[in-house]
Amino acid sequence: MERKTKIIAGNWKSYKSEGDVHDWFKQFAEKQKKDSFEKSHSVECILFVPFIYLSLAKHLIDHFRLPLSIGAQTVSSYPSGAYTGEVTAQMVAQYAKYVLIGHSERRKLLGEEERTLTEKVHLAKNAHLETLYCIQNEETPIPIGVRYVAYEPVWAIGSGTSDSPENANKVASVVKKAHPLQYVLYGGSVTVKNVEEFLKMDAIDGILLGKASLDPYIFLEIVQISLRT
Ligand code: PGA
């Protein structure tokens, strides 16, 4: 039986200068060539980059022919119109295939609530973007139409202490039973050292990396591990 594609996603958050972005893709391309890692049907790699680098990331991925998909880290809850400063789903869809919605940093720091998040999911869907929706526990509501979820306990994000693979697997199974989801990822302090344990869990379909995605070598190492797991 063909195994289900795993997803390795990276969230760059608000890091990196334009020069850093060039370096990341160049180093990724060189290392990928050296390791003869080609596009694989068993792993899909997604990078969630800041809005301002969406176009550059697309250009560099095309230029180096990299096996990476692009995502935005959020999207406006408004359609196109007189909404100064907002970046709409339609705009994002010119460059990206995915969008991250509901990350706990945005819920907490920017006060994003269920109604706003549901609107974002709706607009993303209309623009043919695939939403990766972040939930903080099994009780977090998931808007209708979401097919990809990332379970990220708040205390595990950036703390160096991940959830246990067993508990993450339990949460993934519970949400899969309650919602028609295709993919449930785990995120929160995943590293080269612990990634394999999560990927071995049957209800976990991939990983959302924060810090570990900032370095192309670490990101690629995690991709290589997922290809073997
Ligand atoms: P972390 O972040 O891997 O640095 O803990 C995860 C996230 O915020 O998505």
Residues whose N, C-alpha, C, O or C-beta is under 5 A from the ligand:
A	BS01	PGA	N11 A156 I157 G158 S159 G187 G188 S189 V190 L208 L209 G210 K211 A212
